[in-house]
Amino acid sequence: MELKTKIDAQESKQDLIITREFDLPVALLFKAYEEAEIVAQWMGTKVLKLESKKHGSYQFETSDANGNVVFKANGAIHDFIPNQKITRTFEMENSPFTAQLEFLEFEQLNDNRSKLTMQIVYKSNELRDQMLQLPFKQGLNMAHNRLQEICNNLK
């Protein structure tokens, strides 16, 4: 399977640059990050809270078939400009990873195509490299594929 989501991890850096082009207008791509119902679908998680605004916050939680919580994440939204950018923190609870800073930029390429560029900054390049040892690339690519499919149904 081709990985349409590209991850640039430069040696000895503590950040990642992630890019993905979507066959979606930028407003619809942004909506997939802004509306809790859509986020829950493409991320495959329960959205406990999503305040899509400057100084907002969010909480996600995923449970297994027995109802045991297996993933919990939260963060604060520092900047929120519709159809342009979101700046936020992201922290996975009960994990060795500290909070990270994420800069999401949304770009209209033409009427029906847009691009998402994410810069994720980790506390250290060692933590960034640990994240890359996980199936992070494949998981993110699968989530973005689901985002594309779900938004195709909203067109």
N, C-alpha and C positions, 0 to 999 in steps of 0.2 A: 504494500500500500504506500502510495506517495504521501509524504508529509508536506502538506500545503502550507502549514504554519512553519515558518523559518525561525530558527533560534541562532543568534550570533553570540558566542561566548568567547571573548578574546582572552588570551592567556594573561594570568596575573591581574585580572580585573575583578571587581566585586559586583558587576552588574551583567545583565543579559539584555539584548535587544531582540524583541520578538516582533515579527511582521507577518501579516496575513492579509491577502486580498480576498474580498467577498463579492459575489454577484448580487449585491444588494445596494440600494441607495443608502447614503450615509445616515439619513434619519432613521431608517429601519435597523441598521447595525447598532446605532446608538441606543435605540429603544430596547435592544436585546440586553443591554447592560443597565438600563434604567428601570425597567418594569419587573417587579418581583416574580410575576407569573411566568414570564419568559425566561428569566435567569434560572428559576427552579427547573424548568424543562431542559435547557441545554446543559446546565451544570449537573443535573441529576441529583439535586440536593434540596432540602427544605430550606426556604428562606424565612428565617424567624423575624428578620427586620431588614428593611432596605429603605433608608432615607436618602433618596436621590436628590441631594442638594448640597451646597457648600456648608460645611460644618455638620454634615449628616453622619450617619454610621450604619453599619450593617452587621448581621450575624447569619451564618449558614450552619446547617447541621445535617449530617447524613447518618442514617441508621441501617443496620443489617436486617435480615429477614426476621430476626427474633426481637427487634426493637432496641437492640443495644446501639448506643451512639458510637460510631467508628471514626467520625470526622467532625470537627467543630472548628470554625474559623470566624474571625471578626475583624473589623477595622473601622477607621475613621476616614471620612471623605473630606479632604482639605480644599479641593477646588472642583467645581462642577459647572462646565459651560456646555449646554446642550449642543449636540452634533459636532463638538470640537474636542473637548478634553475632560478627563477625570483624573484627579490626583488623589491617591488614597494610600492608606497603610493596609497591610494584610498580615494577619497572624494566625497560624494554626495552633490550636490549643493542644496540650499534651504531646508536644513534639520537640525535638531538639533544635528546631529552627526558631530564631528570633523574628521579631516583626521586620517586615520588609517594606520598602517604599515603592509604589507603582505609579508610573506616569503613562496614562493611556491617551493616545492622540488618534482622532478619527479624521480621515481625509476623503473627500469626494473625488473620485477619479473621473467619472462621467455620470450620466443620469442613472445608470444601473450598476455601477461598480464603486466600491469604496475600499479603503485600506485602514487597517488598524495597526498602529505601531505602539508597542509597549516597552518601556524601559523599567526593569525591575532591579532595584538596588538592595543588595544584601549587606549585612554588617561587616562581612569579610569575604574575601575570595574563596576561603576554605568552605564557608557555608554555601556559597553559590555552587561550588564544585560538588558538594554533598548532594545538593538538590538535583544536579544533573546526573548523578548516579542512579537516581530513582527513575521510574518510567515516566518522567515529567514530560519529555518531548511528545511521546506517543499519546499520553493522556490529554495534553493540551490540544494536540491536533484532532483527537477524537471529539473533544468538547466543541472545538470550532467547527468541525464537520456537522455536529448536531445543531449548532447555532444556525448554520447555513440552511439546513433542512427545515428547521422549525420556522425560520423567517421566510423561507420560500412559500410556506403555507399561509403566511400573513400578508403576502403581496396582494 
